[in-house]
Amino acid sequence: MRYELFYWPSIQGRGEFVRLALEDAGADYVDVARRPGGTARMMRLMQRRTLAQPPFAPPFLAAGRQLIAQTANILLYLGPRLGLAPKSEAARLWLHQLQLTIADWVVEVHDVHHPSGGGLYYEEQKREAKRRAEDFRINRLPKFLDYFGALRAPTRGARETYVDLSLVQMIAGLRYAFPHAMAKLERRRAWVAALHDRVAARPRSAAYPASPRRIPFNESGIFRHYSELDR
């Protein structure tokens, strides 16, 4: 099957978690909005009143006649089809639970630089962002890292899943946005580098970052580096 991924063409964002799964599995897919006329097509799909189950926002995935939205929901669908999820229902639900926790984490990362509102520019909320960043670095970031770190021991050596790919994306994004904070936190959390290096070395995952399909981190996406928020 050829999948069609709909997401904004200039940022990694939430769509990157889906891209990573598709890339790692060598799936046949089209990143629609990065093609001529693709963004307009994406917007038309969101605005169509004739759809029985319209998406609220990207990312969403066209798989045959199905249109599936929300990152965790897309990965719940793709996981078993791409060989990135176990067969049992209980295990798949557990992965879905972890992916939803990652989704919560993503929101907290975003809200560091936009604590007052997504409709305001960062420059309009720098004071609030600095306070939010301090709490994130000291309290929230270690809590998320330790939660996922505690899960690594019983699953070490197991086959990688889409959650592992998503964790690698979180690690890469956090290293970009908070290099000083992550350097300190990783000294006592060896699993972070171990997981990142192991998963990133998978043949297709290793080739993807160097390809033109990979959008670089930038200050328009979820992971943004502002030096004043990483002190």
N, C-alpha and C positions, 0 to 999 in steps of 0.2 A: 504494500500500500504506500502511496505517496501522501505524506502529511503536509498540511499547510499551516504554518505557524504565523499568527498575526500578533505583531508587537511593534512598538515605536522603532524607527530605523536608525536612530542615532545614539541610543543608550542601551546598556546591558539590561539593567532593571530586573524586574521579575521574570521577564522572558528568558533571561540567560539560564535560569535553572532548568527550563524546558530544553533550550538549545543544547545544554551539556549532556542531557540524557540522549537526545537524538544523535548528537555527534559521537558520543562514546559507543553507541550501538551501531553506528554506521547506517542509520536509517535514511531512507529516501525522503527528503523534506525540502520545502521551499520556504524561505523567510520572506513572506509576501511583501511586507511594507518596504523592503530594501530593493524592490524591483520597480521599474517605471509604472506609475499609476497604482502601486500597491497600497500606499497610505490612504488614498481616496477610496479604494475598494474596502479597506478595513473600516473606515468611517461609515461607509454606506451600510455595511453589515450591522454595525452597532445602532444605526438609526432606523433600520427597517422595522416597521410596525407589523409586518406580516409574519415575522418569526415567532413561533410559539414559545421558544426559550431563548430570547436574545441575550447576548453577553452584556454585562454592565460596562466592562472596560477590558482592554487587553492585559495580559495575554489570553488568547483563545486559540484553539486548535481545530482545524477541519480534518476529520478522519472519515472519509467516505461521505455519508449523509449526516454524520454527527458533527455538532459544533459544541465543543467542550471548553468551558471557561474556568478561571481560577487556577493558579499555578499548582497547588497541591492536588486539586481535582484532576488536572491534566496528567500529572505524574502518577496518580492512582490508576488512571486508565492505561498510560503507556508502560508502566513498570513491568507487568507480566508479559506484555507483547514485545518488549525490547530485551527481555532477559535480565532486567534490573530489579526484579522483585521475586520473592519466593512464591510457591504455588498455594500454600495454605491460606485460607481466609484470615485466620487469626494473625498470621505473620504480616499479611498485607495491610491489615488494619493498624498494626503496630507501626509499620513504616509510615502510614498516612498520618498517624498521631504525631510522629516525630517531624514529619514535613510541615504539619500545622504549627508545631512549636517553632520551627525555623521561620515560618511566615510571621509569627509574633516577633521574633528576633529581628527580622528585616524591618518591620514597622518601627521598632525602637531605634535601629540604626538611622533610618530616615528622619525620625523625629528629633534626633540630635541637632541636625542643621535646620529643621523646620518645626521647632517646638510650639510656635504660636499659631501656625496655619500653613497649609500647603499652597494657599493662594497668595502668600506673601513672599517676597524675595528674601533670601538669606540676609542681605544687608539691612533689612527692616527688622530683624529679630536677633541680631548678633549678641546682645546682652543675655537674652533668654537662652540662646543656643550655648553660650559659654557655661552657664549654670547647668544646663541639661547634660552637656558633654562631661562635666566633672562627675556627675552622678552616674552616668553611663560607664565611664572608664573605671570608677572605683567600685561600683556596686553591681550594675547590671551585666556588664561584659564578663566579669569573672564568674558570675552565677550561671550564665548560659554555657560558657566554656567548661565549667566543672560538671554541669549536668550531662553534656554530651561526652565529656571525658570519662565519666564513671561508667558509661555504656560501652566503651571500647573494649574493656578487658574480656567480658564474656563473648564478644563477637569477633575477637581478634583471629585473623586467619580465615574468617568466613568470606563468602563471595561478596563483592561489592554490590551495592544497590544504588538506586537514584538518590537516596538520602546521603550516602557517602559523597556522591558528586555534588550535592547541594552544600554539604559541609565544606568541601574544598572551595566552592565559590564563596562561602561566608569567610573562610580563612583568607583567601586572596583579597577579597574586598576590604576586610578589616585591616589587613596589612597595608593596603593602599591608603585607607582613610585615617588610620591611627597607628602609624609605624612605630612611634615611640612606646605607646601603651602596649601594643602587641609584643614588641621585643621584650618588654619586662615580663609580661604575663606568660609568654612562651618558655621562659627559662625554667619555670616550675611545672610545665605541662608539655612533656616531650611528645605526647600523642598528637599534638597539633601538627608539628612538622612531619612526623611519621606518616600520618594519614594523608596530608597534602602531597608529600613526595611520592607515596605509593600509588595513590589514585591518579595523580598527574602524570605518572610514568606509563599508564596504560596506553597502548599504541595510538589509538585514535584521540584520546584525551591529550596526549603529548603533542600531537600534530595540530590540533585545533587552535591553540593560542597563537601560533605563528601564521595561521591562515588569514586571508582577507575576510573571512566570515566572522572572525572575532572582533567585536567592537571594543576599543580600549576603554578603561575606566576614565571618567571625566567628571567635571563639576556640574553636570546636568542630571546625573543618575542618582541612584540610592547611595552608593558609596562615594563620598566626596572628601577630599583632603583639604582641610583648612587648618593651617599650622596652629592657630590660636585655640583650636578645640582639642589639640593633642599634647597639651603641656602637663 
